[in-house]
Amino acid sequence: MVQETLLYVISLLFAVMLLVILGQKLRIAYPVFLVIGGLLISLIPAAPHPAISPDLIFLIFLPPLLYEAAWYTSWPSFWKMRWPIGLHGFGLVIVTSIVVAFLSEKLIPRFTLSIGLLLGGIISPPDAVAASSVLKLFKIPKNVKTILEGESLVNDASSLTVFRFAVAAVISGTFVLHKAALSFVFVTVMGIAIGLVIGQIIFYIHKLFSTTTSIATALTLITPYIMYLTAEHFHSSGVLAVVSGGLFLSSRSRDILNYKARLQSTGVWHTLAFILNGLIFILIGLQLPHIVNGLKYYTVSEGIRYGLIISGIIIVIRLIWVFGATYILLLFDKKLRSEGMKSNPREIFLIGWAGMRGVVSLASALAIPVTLADGNEFPERDLVLFISFVVILVTLVLQGLTLPWVIKKLKLTEDKRTIPADIQTQQIHLMLIKLALEQIDKKYSELVQSNILVYNMKQKFENELGYTRANIDSMKTALDEKQQVLEYNRVQLDIGDLLHRHLTQMQTQDLFDEDVIRAEEAKVDLEQNKIT
C-alpha cells in the first residue's frame, strides 16, 4: 500500500513536470495548465482519483506556500500599498461573501442566508500563485504586482474567518453580527501578534543556534508550521500568523542568514514551492469525479448553471470594487497619489481581472462538515462543493487563459520613470565596489603596501569599478537599442557555457579536487544568473 501510494505521488510529480514544460512552451501559466491536465487525467476510466483531505491542504501545503510568498514580498512596497491591499484583502472578501449570500439565497432553492454566506466565504479569495505565474511572464507596473501579491497574502485569512462564522451559523441556526465582528477582530489581531512573537523567537534562535547552513535552512522549513499550528491552537488566524511572521523574518533575513544559507535556502524554497503548487493544482483537476458523484439532490446541469451564474457575479463584483475603491482612495489620500498609485483604468482593470480562485477555496469547500452536531446531513453541502469547484475552474481557465491577451490589449508596461533593472543592478554593484574601496583605504592601507594579496584585491576592485562605470554608460546609451543588450547577454551566456564545458572536462582529468571545481561552477552560475 505504501509502495503504491509512493509510486502514485512520483507519477503525479512526473506528470507535473511534463505539463509545466508543455505550458512553458505554449506560454500558458502552469496552474491553469495543471488543472486542465488533472481534469483530462480524471476522465481516464482506469486512472486513480485520489480525494484531497482539507487537513492535507491546511496543515501540509498552506503554511509553507504562504511563508514563501511572504518571504519574497517587499515590505516597503507592501506598506506603501497597504490601503488598496487592505481594502481588497479584507473589504472585498467581506463584500463578496455578503453579496453572494443574498443573491444565492434568491437564486437557489433551499439555500439559506447562512449557506449563501458559507459559499461566499469559500469562493471570495483569489489565488496568489495562479495570478503571479501569469503576470511574471510580462512586464507590468510594479504597483499592480504589489497590490495583487499583497492582497493574496491577507485575503485567505479573512475568507477563512468568514467561512468559520458561516459554518457555525449553519450548525447553530443563528448569526449574531456584533459577536461575529468582535471575533473577526480577535482572530485577526491575535494571529498577527502570534506571528510576530514567534518570528522574534525564531530570529534569536537563528542568531544563537544556526551554526551551519543546513541547520539554518531546515529551521526556515519548520518555522511556518510552528507559526500556523500555534495560532490555530489559540483559535486565531494561522494564515495571518504565517504572513506576519514571514514578513518580519524576511525583513531581518540579512541578520540571520549568511550568504551560503541564503543561496541554499533560496534554492530549497523555490523547489519546494514549485512541487507543492504543482501537486495541489493537478489534484484540483483530479477532484472532478468525486465532486460530480457527490451531487445528491441536484443534477449536474443545475450545478453547472448555478456555478456559472455565481462565477459571473463574483467577477463583476471584483471589477466594480477595484474601480470604486481605487478612485475613492485616490480622492481622499493625497499621500497615496504622491507615492506612485495612479488612476489608470487599464491598470485597475488588470487588477480586477486577475481574480482567479484556487487552493484555499477548494480546501475550504472540502472542509465543510459532513454532518451537523445532531447527526443530520450538513444542508446543501454537495451543491456548495460543486459550485465552488465550478467557480475555481471558470476563473482559473477563463481568466487564466485570457490574462495574457488582456495584458497585451491593455498595452501595459513598466513605469517609464523606473530605471531598468539591468541598470539598477549595475548601479548597486558600483556603489558596493566604492564602499569596498573606501573600507580598504580606511582600515587596510598599510596591508595594501605589505601584503600582495590585499594589494591585488584592491586592484581587482579598482578594475571592476572602471568596468562597471563603462558598462552603465553603455547600457544607458543602448537603452533605446535593446538589440545591443540582448547581444551582450548572449555573449555572456555563451562564455558561461564554454566555461561550464571546460570545467566538466576538468572533472574527468583528475587534475583538480572535485570540490574546487564545483565551487568554480557555482561562481559561473551566479554570473549567468545575473542576466537571466
C-alpha positions in Angstrom: 0.0 0.0 0.0 2.8 2.4 0.9 4.7 1.5 -2.2 1.6 2.1 -4.4 1.0 5.5 -2.8 4.6 6.5 -3.2 4.5 5.3 -6.9 1.4 7.4 -7.4 2.9 10.5 -5.9 6.0 10.1 -8.0 3.9 9.6 -11.1 2.0 12.8 -10.3 5.2 14.7 -9.9 6.4 13.4 -13.2 3.1 14.5 -14.8 3.5 17.9 -13.2 7.0 18.3 -14.7 5.8 17.3 -18.2 2.7 19.6 -18.0 4.8 22.6 -16.8 7.3 22.1 -19.6 4.4 22.0 -22.1 2.8 25.0 -20.5 6.0 27.0 -20.8 6.3 26.1 -24.5 2.7 27.3 -25.1 3.2 30.3 -22.7 0.3 29.2 -20.5 0.6 29.7 -16.8 1.3 26.4 -15.2 -1.5 26.4 -12.6 -4.0 26.7 -15.4 -2.3 24.0 -17.4 -2.0 21.7 -14.4 -5.7 22.0 -13.6 -6.7 21.2 -17.2 -4.2 18.3 -17.2 -5.7 17.0 -14.0 -9.2 17.2 -15.4 -8.2 15.3 -18.5 -6.4 12.6 -16.4 -9.6 12.3 -14.3 -11.6 11.4 -17.4 -9.4 8.3 -18.0 -11.5 5.4 -16.6 -8.6 3.4 -15.3 -6.9 6.4 -13.7 -6.9 6.6 -9.8 -8.9 9.5 -8.4 -7.5 10.5 -5.0 -9.7 12.5 -2.7 -8.0 15.6 -1.2 -8.2 15.9 2.6 -8.7 19.5 3.7 -6.3 18.8 6.6 -3.7 17.9 4.0 -4.0 21.4 2.4 -4.4 23.4 5.6 -1.6 21.6 7.6 0.8 20.5 4.9 0.5 22.7 1.8 -0.8 26.1 3.1 1.8 27.1 5.7 5.0 26.8 3.5 3.3 28.3 0.5 2.1 31.4 2.5 5.5 31.7 4.2 7.4 31.5 0.8 5.1 34.2 -0.6 5.6 36.4 2.4 9.3 35.9 2.5 9.8 37.2 -1.1 7.4 40.1 -0.6 9.0 43.5 -0.3 7.9 45.0 3.0 8.4 48.7 1.9 6.3 48.1 -1.2 3.7 46.2 0.8 3.5 49.0 3.3 3.3 51.7 0.6 0.3 50.0 -1.0 -1.3 48.9 2.4 -4.6 50.7 1.8 -5.5 49.1 -1.5 -4.1 45.8 -0.2 -6.2 46.0 2.9 -9.4 47.1 1.0 -9.1 44.2 -1.5 -7.8 41.7 1.0 -10.4 42.3 3.7 -13.1 44.6 2.3 -13.6 42.8 -1.0 -13.7 39.4 0.6 -16.4 40.5 3.1 -18.4 42.3 0.4 -18.2 39.4 -2.0 -19.3 37.0 0.8 -22.3 39.1 1.7 -23.4 39.8 -1.9 -23.1 36.1 -2.8 -25.0 35.2 0.3 -28.1 37.3 -0.6 -28.0 36.5 -4.4 -27.6 32.8 -3.9 -30.4 32.7 -1.4 -32.7 34.2 -4.1 -31.2 32.1 -6.9 -31.0 28.6 -5.4 -34.0 26.8 -3.8 -33.4 25.6 -0.3 -30.4 27.9 0.2 -30.5 29.9 3.4 -28.6 33.1 4.1 -26.1 31.2 6.2 -25.4 28.7 3.5 -25.0 31.5 1.0 -22.5 33.2 3.3 -20.7 30.0 3.6 -20.4 29.7 -0.2 -19.4 33.4 -0.4 -16.6 32.9 2.2 -15.3 29.9 0.2 -15.1 31.5 -3.2 -14.1 35.1 -2.3 -10.3 34.9 -2.1 -8.3 34.9 -5.3 -5.3 32.6 -5.6 -1.9 34.1 -5.3 0.1 31.6 -7.4 -2.3 31.5 -10.3 -2.1 35.2 -10.9 1.6 35.7 -10.2 2.6 32.8 -12.5 0.9 34.7 -15.4 2.0 38.2 -14.5 5.7 37.3 -14.2 5.7 36.4 -17.9 5.0 40.1 -18.7 6.4 43.5 -17.8 3.6 45.3 -15.9 3.7 48.2 -13.5 5.2 47.4 -10.1 2.3 48.7 -8.2 -0.1 46.3 -9.9 2.1 43.3 -8.9 2.5 44.6 -5.3 -1.3 45.0 -4.9 -2.1 41.6 -6.3 0.6 39.8 -4.3 -0.1 41.7 -1.1 -3.9 41.1 -1.4 -3.3 37.4 -1.8 -1.4 37.3 1.5 -4.2 38.6 3.6 -7.4 37.6 1.8 -7.1 33.9 2.8 -7.3 34.9 6.5 -10.4 37.0 6.0 -12.1 34.4 3.8 -11.4 31.5 6.3 -12.7 33.7 9.1 -16.0 34.2 7.2 -16.1 30.5 6.5 -15.8 29.6 10.2 -18.6 32.0 11.2 -20.8 30.7 8.4 -20.3 27.1 9.4 -21.1 28.0 13.0 -24.2 29.8 11.9 -25.5 26.9 9.8 -24.8 24.5 12.7 -26.4 26.7 15.4 -29.1 28.2 13.2 -28.3 31.7 14.4 -25.9 34.5 13.3 -25.1 37.5 15.6 -23.4 40.3 13.7 -21.7 42.1 16.6 -20.3 38.8 18.0 -19.0 37.9 14.6 -17.4 41.3 14.2 -15.7 41.0 17.6 -14.5 37.5 16.8 -13.1 38.7 13.5 -11.1 41.4 15.2 -9.8 39.0 17.8 -8.8 36.3 15.2 -7.0 38.9 13.1 -5.1 40.8 15.8 -4.2 37.6 17.7 -3.0 35.9 14.5 -0.7 38.8 13.6 0.6 39.1 17.2 1.4 35.4 17.5 3.2 35.5 14.1 5.3 38.5 15.2 6.1 36.9 18.6 7.2 33.6 17.1 9.1 35.4 14.4 11.1 37.3 17.1 11.8 34.0 18.9 12.9 32.3 15.7 15.1 35.3 14.9 17.0 34.8 18.2 17.2 31.0 17.6 18.8 31.7 14.2 21.3 34.1 15.7 22.2 31.8 18.6 22.0 28.2 17.2 22.1 28.2 13.4 25.7 27.0 13.3 25.6 25.5 9.8 23.9 26.3 6.5 21.8 23.1 6.7 20.5 23.9 10.1 19.6 27.4 9.1 17.8 26.2 6.0 16.0 23.4 8.0 14.8 26.0 10.6 13.2 28.1 7.8 11.3 25.0 6.7 9.7 24.3 10.1 9.1 27.9 11.0 5.8 28.3 9.1 4.3 25.2 10.7 5.2 26.4 14.2 3.5 29.7 13.5 0.4 28.2 11.9 -0.2 25.5 14.5 0.4 27.8 17.4 -2.1 30.4 16.1 -4.7 27.7 15.4 -4.2 26.3 18.9 -5.3 29.6 20.3 -8.2 29.8 17.9 -6.7 32.7 15.9 -5.7 33.1 12.3 -2.9 30.7 11.4 -2.7 32.3 7.9 -2.1 35.8 9.3 0.4 34.4 11.8 2.5 32.9 9.0 2.2 36.0 6.8 3.1 38.5 9.6 5.9 36.3 10.9 7.2 35.7 7.4 7.3 39.4 6.6 9.1 40.1 9.8 11.8 37.5 9.3 12.2 38.4 5.6 13.0 42.0 6.6 15.7 40.6 9.0 17.0 37.9 6.7 20.4 39.5 6.3 20.9 39.5 10.0 20.1 35.8 10.5 21.4 34.1 7.2 24.8 34.3 5.8 25.4 34.3 2.0 25.7 30.5 1.9 22.5 30.0 3.8 20.7 32.5 1.6 21.8 30.7 -1.6 20.9 27.3 -0.2 17.6 28.2 1.3 16.5 30.1 -1.8 17.1 27.1 -4.0 15.3 24.8 -1.5 12.3 27.1 -1.1 11.8 27.7 -4.8 11.9 23.9 -5.4 9.6 23.1 -2.5 7.1 25.8 -3.5 7.1 24.6 -7.1 6.5 21.0 -6.1 3.7 21.8 -3.6 2.0 24.2 -6.0 2.3 21.7 -8.9 0.8 18.9 -6.9 -2.1 20.9 -5.5 -3.2 22.3 -8.8 -3.1 18.9 -10.6 -5.0 17.4 -7.6 -7.7 20.1 -8.1 -8.3 18.8 -11.6 -8.4 15.2 -10.3 -11.3 16.0 -7.9 -13.9 16.2 -10.7 -15.2 12.6 -10.3 -15.6 12.9 -6.5 -17.4 16.2 -6.7 -19.7 15.2 -9.5 -20.5 11.9 -7.8 -21.2 13.8 -4.6 -24.2 15.6 -6.0 -27.3 14.1 -4.4 -30.2 16.4 -4.8 -29.3 18.3 -7.9 -28.4 17.4 -11.5 -25.0 18.2 -12.9 -26.6 20.7 -15.4 -28.3 22.5 -12.5 -25.0 22.7 -10.6 -23.1 24.0 -13.6 -25.8 26.6 -14.3 -25.6 27.9 -10.7 -21.8 27.8 -10.8 -21.6 29.8 -14.0 -24.0 32.4 -12.7 -22.1 32.8 -9.4 -18.8 32.9 -11.3 -20.1 35.8 -13.3 -21.3 37.5 -10.2 -18.0 37.4 -8.4 -16.1 38.6 -11.5 -18.4 41.6 -11.8 -18.2 42.3 -8.0 -14.4 42.4 -8.2 -14.3 44.7 -11.2 -16.8 47.1 -9.6 -15.0 47.0 -6.3 -11.5 47.6 -7.5 -12.6 50.6 -9.7 -14.6 52.1 -6.9 -12.1 51.5 -4.1 -9.2 52.9 -6.2 -10.9 56.1 -7.1 -12.2 56.7 -3.6 -8.7 56.1 -2.2 -7.0 58.5 -4.6 -9.7 61.1 -4.0 -9.2 61.2 -0.2 -5.5 60.2 0.1 -3.0 62.7 -1.4 -0.1 60.8 0.1 -1.0 57.7 -1.9 -1.1 59.6 -5.1 2.3 61.1 -4.3 3.7 57.6 -3.6 3.0 56.4 -7.1 -0.5 55.0 -7.3 -2.4 56.3 -10.3 -6.0 56.2 -11.5 -5.0 54.3 -14.7 -8.2 52.5 -15.8 -6.1 49.9 -17.6 -4.1 49.0 -14.6 -7.3 48.9 -12.4 -9.0 46.6 -14.9 -6.0 44.2 -14.8 -6.2 44.0 -11.0 -9.9 43.3 -11.3 -9.5 40.6 -14.0 -6.6 38.8 -12.2 -9.0 37.3 -9.6 -8.6 33.6 -10.1 -9.7 31.2 -7.4 -7.7 28.2 -6.4 -6.2 26.2 -3.5 -7.8 27.8 -0.4 -11.3 27.8 -2.0 -11.1 24.1 -2.7 -9.7 23.3 0.8 -12.4 25.4 2.5 -15.2 23.6 0.5 -13.8 20.2 1.3 -13.6 21.2 5.0 -17.4 21.7 5.3 -18.6 19.2 7.9 -20.4 16.2 6.5 -22.9 16.1 9.4 -24.3 18.5 12.0 -24.0 18.1 15.7 -27.3 16.1 15.9 -26.1 13.7 13.2 -28.2 15.1 10.3 -26.6 15.9 7.0 -25.0 19.3 6.6 -27.5 21.1 4.4 -26.6 21.7 0.8 -23.0 20.6 1.3 -22.9 18.7 -2.1 -24.1 21.8 -4.1 -21.8 24.2 -2.2 -18.8 22.0 -3.0 -19.9 21.6 -6.7 -20.4 25.3 -7.2 -17.1 26.1 -5.6 -15.4 23.7 -8.0 -17.1 25.2 -11.0 -16.1 28.7 -9.8 -12.4 27.6 -9.5 -12.5 26.1 -12.9 -14.2 29.0 -14.6 -11.9 31.7 -13.0 -8.7 29.7 -13.5 -9.4 28.6 -17.1 -11.3 31.7 -18.4 -9.3 34.4 -16.7 -6.0 32.5 -16.6 -6.1 31.8 -20.3 -7.2 35.3 -21.2 -4.9 37.3 -18.9 -2.0 37.3 -21.4 -4.3 38.5 -24.2 -5.8 41.2 -21.8 -2.3 42.4 -20.8 -1.3 42.8 -24.5 -4.6 44.6 -25.4 -4.2 47.0 -22.4 -0.6 47.7 -23.6 0.7 47.9 -20.0 4.4 48.3 -19.5 6.7 49.1 -16.6 6.6 52.6 -15.4 8.9 54.6 -17.7 10.1 56.6 -14.7 11.5 53.4 -13.2 15.2 52.8 -14.0 15.6 49.5 -16.0 16.5 46.5 -13.8 19.8 46.0 -15.7 21.0 49.5 -15.0 19.8 49.3 -11.3 21.8 46.1 -10.9 25.0 47.8 -12.2 24.4 50.9 -10.1 24.1 48.9 -6.9 27.2 47.0 -7.9 29.0 50.3 -8.5 28.0 51.5 -5.0 29.2 48.3 -3.4 32.6 48.5 -5.1 33.1 52.1 -4.0 32.2 51.1 -0.5 34.7 48.2 -0.6 37.5 50.5 -1.8 36.7 53.1 0.9 36.9 50.4 3.5 40.3 49.2 2.2 41.7 52.7 2.1 40.3 53.5 5.6 41.3 50.3 7.5 43.8 48.4 5.5 46.0 50.9 3.7 49.1 49.5 5.4 48.3 46.0 4.4 47.9 47.2 0.8 51.6 48.1 0.9 52.8 45.0 2.8 50.5 42.2 1.6 50.5 41.4 -2.1 47.1 39.6 -1.8 45.4 42.6 -0.3 47.1 44.8 -2.9 45.7 42.5 -5.6 42.3 42.7 -4.0 42.3 46.5 -4.2 43.5 46.3 -7.9 40.6 43.9 -8.6 38.1 46.3 -7.1 39.6 49.3 -9.0 39.5 47.4 -12.3 35.9 46.4 -11.6 35.0 49.9 -10.8 36.1 51.2 -14.2 34.4 48.2 -16.0 31.1 48.8 -14.1 31.1 52.5 -14.9 31.7 51.8 -18.6 29.0 49.2 -18.5 26.4 51.6 -17.1 27.3 54.2 -19.7 26.9 51.6 -22.5 23.6 50.4 -21.1 22.3 53.9 -21.0 23.4 54.5 -24.5 21.9 51.3 -25.7 18.6 51.8 -23.8 16.7 52.6 -26.9 18.7 49.9 -28.8 17.8 46.8 -26.9 19.4 44.6 -29.5 22.8 45.6 -28.1 21.7 44.5 -24.6 20.4 41.2 -26.0 23.7 40.6 -27.8 25.7 41.4 -24.7 23.6 38.9 -22.6 24.0 36.3 -25.4 27.8 36.7 -25.3 27.9 36.4 -21.5 25.8 33.3 -21.6 27.9 31.8 -24.3 31.1 32.4 -22.4 29.5 30.9 -19.3 28.5 27.8 -21.3 32.1 27.5 -22.5 33.5 27.7 -19.0 31.0 25.1 -17.8 32.1 22.7 -20.6 35.8 23.3 -19.7 35.0 22.6 -16.0 33.2 19.4 -16.9 36.3 18.3 -18.8 38.4 19.0 -15.8 36.3 16.6 -13.7 37.4 13.8 -16.0 41.1 14.6 -15.9 41.6 14.2 -12.1 43.9 17.2 -12.0 41.9 19.2 -9.5 39.7 18.5 -6.5 36.0 17.9 -7.2 35.0 20.4 -4.5 37.2 23.1 -6.0 35.7 22.6 -9.5 32.1 22.6 -8.1 32.9 25.9 -6.3 34.0 27.5 -9.6 30.9 26.1 -11.3 28.8 27.9 -8.7 30.6 31.2 -9.4 29.9 30.8 -13.1 26.2 30.0 -12.3 25.9 33.2 -10.2 27.3 35.3 -13.1 24.9 33.8 -15.6 22.0 34.1 -13.2 22.6 37.9 -13.1 21.4 38.2 -16.7 18.7 35.5 -16.9 
